[in-house]
Amino acid sequence: KTGLTSANGIATIPGQSPQRIIINAHADGYFQGGDDNASGLATLVGLAKYFAKQPQPKHTLMFVASGGHHGPGNGPAALVAAHPELKGNTLLVINLEHVAYSDIVRGKTRAVGNTGMTWETSVTEGAKAVGVTNQAPFLFDLWKQASRCFGVATYQEAGSVTPGDLGGYRAVGAPMTQMIQSGTFYHSSGDVYESVPAE
């Protein structure tokens, strides 16, 4: 399709301080996009609903449902270009992308036509890569505690690499972090709601 446009959706919870924490999830996806990125968008909406009912946060929370990840434009880059006040006024950017996909394992039965083994969803989620751009020990420790508390599998080593939607926020100059993985059916028709664990 041609002639398409995209847009960002933004919700803000004013804090005691005008300094902000940006929480981002891209709103578009290929096929059904169960994991990429309906899971991230659902997490974004859940967090916004939760924090809207809490006492005023210390810092302003800015929730961004970014557009143009899989289509025209780049939502975060356009947002930063349109709002130069984000530079120097943002403490942290958190990206919610590919956050909930069941691990896929090779099954025990032959596929039709003896072309290999069947694929089955596991009882566990796919392990995720943790990235913290400034490698802050505090943020690495938070990720470690959270993954243990909630039983989320992560790679053995965390690092500074943050692929995905965070590229558009680099001009802000703030630390950025995320937990991300690309499952077996990433960017395919297999990325369906049924493969996203309810937890």
Secondary structure by P-SEA (a helix, b strand, c coil): ccbbbbbbbbbbbbccccbbbbbbbbcccccccccccaaaaaaaaaaaaaaaacccccbbbbbbbcccccccccaaaaaaaacccccccccbbbbbccccccbbbbcccccccccbbbbbbcccccbbbbbbccccaaaaaaaaaaaaaacccccccccccccccccccccccccccbbbbbccccccccccccccccc
